[in-house]
Amino acid sequence: MKRKPNIVIFSSGVSQSKGLTDSIKNALEEKGCVCCCWRDLFSSSLHKESIALLPMLIKKIPTFDFALLICEGHDTTLLIRDGVGIEMNTMRDNVLFEIGLCSVALGPDRTILLTDRSVRLPEDLTGIDGKVALHEVFLTEREKSGGYEAVADEIVDYIASHNKVFSPVVVGAAASTASGYVTNFIFRCLERVYCGFRDKDTQETIVPEKGKLDMEIYIPFEFGRYTSAAARRKQSELRTGIIETARRRQIEFNYTVQGDRVIIRDYPTTLVTSYNTACTILGISADDEADPAAQTRFVAKELDLFESALYSLLTQEHFEKYITYYYENAEVPGWLDTEAVKELISDRLRICRENY
């Protein structure tokens, strides 16, 4: 199961009125995307006559996964180069401005231009090799006459190949939360688990055999008001293990036994910063009462970032850095089987996605 990508679409009023924007939106939705035209972000707002669009866009764009900007050359601009005037087809100035907003808010890898080769792009978007820094999808004359399946396929393929590339501007705290989770729970647990642990109910001591210990981490696709309660219900169906001293204090974890294998299974509940908290910290205010999906989009991206951060941190190399840090001025204790832990991390630690 994969989460559908959320795409915000920007275009000029001309592209909207002649049906191109809706046609592209419909073609992408048929391919499994969730699309929102930028006008819909404020069309139902309580005070749309007096709304300030820039605060709205700054607040909303980061909640999307990708931005698609339809850059048709509806205007003509006179450029003066070396004293000579050159007329060129250019996009509407609001679309050009929105390219800049999306490039910063989402990153250049998540900003897609839908254009044709006659439209002039600013030099800032072109590198010394002549290539445009943003991904371009070109409209041909055939596609302009009504066939958009090939365009939608190209956009969807690009999204699929870049859905793990995150913007350098991160609004939420999921990456930091994942780092704390790895250090304070996973590594603390694995550091001592091969020495044995005590079952909380039976008081039985269980010593996992090397090669017969697994760990599973479950991350939801959505995080709502009942997610934490659902996670606790899942955990209540499992057994509870206790390690008396894990980094100088006790740690509890949930586990199950299947045949001769011990499986540590965790449903973390501290995963993301809430949308409201992020907006409060950043001091961003906008009339967005009519867009309840903004929080859903924001949290979905935070969960993806939490997952991606775990994959980056749960490596042999990172575990070695962890051990080096904590035993910098002391010999690594003999009870710590670092090779067994690294082998588990590499081969039998699974990150699973499912709603709970």
Buried (B, 14 or more C-beta within 10 A) or exposed (E): EEBBBBBBBBBBEBBBEBEBBBBBBBBBBEBEBBBBBBBBBBEEBEEBEEBEBEBBBBBBBBBBBBBBBBBBBBBEEEEEEEEEEEEEBBBBEEBBEBBEBBBBBBBBBBBBBBBBEEBBBEEEBEEEEEEBBBBBBEBEEEBBEEEBEEBBBBBBEBBEEBBEEBBEEBBBBBBEBBBEBBBEBBBBBBBBBBBBBBBEEEEEEBEBEEEEBBBBBBBBBEBEEEBBEBBEEBBEEBBBBBBEEBBEEEBEBBBBEEEEBBBBBBBBBEBBBBBEEBBEEEEBEBBBEBBEEBBBBBBBBBBBBBBBBBEEBBEBEBBEEBBEEBEEEEEEEEEBBBEBBBBBBEEBBEBEBEEB
